[in-house]
Amino acid sequence: MDLEHSIDGINSEAGELIDELKKAKYYPGHELDVTNIKEEFGDLLFYFMLGLNHFGWTLREIMDMNRAKLDGVRYKDGFSGEAALNRDLDAEREALEKHT
């Protein structure tokens, strides 16, 4: 149940972030509500941590795993659009599995 709650919450909070950005971008006179953006990121973090706790994972664990994939494989020479498009999915999966 925590996992479903986590994923549903992440989706709804991400939608609220998108909505705030949409209003600031397309509605004349609507300023970006930075306090609201900050609050929505906090809500996202709550739901994110709920999902991690479901599996007994730590934030550090997830950050290290993601860093191994991005810095170690996908963008080892720094970010580029070409590297983003020409990914070695097998090497990325291997990097992820080393941190599982």
C-alpha positions, 0 to 999 in steps of 0.5 A, spaced: 500 500 500 505 504 501 508 503 494 502 505 491 501 511 495 508 513 494 507 513 486 500 516 486 502 521 490 508 523 486 504 523 480 499 528 483 504 532 486 508 533 479 502 535 476 501 540 481 508 543 479 506 543 472 500 546 473 504 552 477 509 553 471 503 553 466 500 558 470 506 562 470 508 561 463 501 562 459 496 566 464 498 573 463 499 577 470 500 570 474 507 570 477 511 564 479 509 562 486 516 560 488 513 558 495 508 554 492 513 550 488 518 549 494 512 546 498 510 542 492 517 539 492 517 538 499 510 534 498 514 530 492 520 528 497 515 526 502 512 521 497 519 519 494 521 517 501 515 513 502 517 509 496 524 508 498 522 506 505 517 501 502 523 497 500 528 499 506 532 503 501 536 510 503 536 516 499 544 516 499 543 509 496 539 511 490 543 517 489 549 513 489 546 508 484 544 514 479 550 517 480 554 511 477 549 510 471 549 518 469 557 520 471 559 513 470 556 510 464 551 515 460 555 522 461 562 520 463 565 525 458 560 530 461 553 532 459 551 532 451 545 531 447 548 526 443 550 522 449 543 522 452 540 520 445 546 514 444 545 511 451 548 504 452 542 501 456 546 494 457 552 498 460 547 503 464 543 496 467 550 493 469 552 500 473 545 500 476 545 492 478 552 493 482 549 498 486 543 494 488 
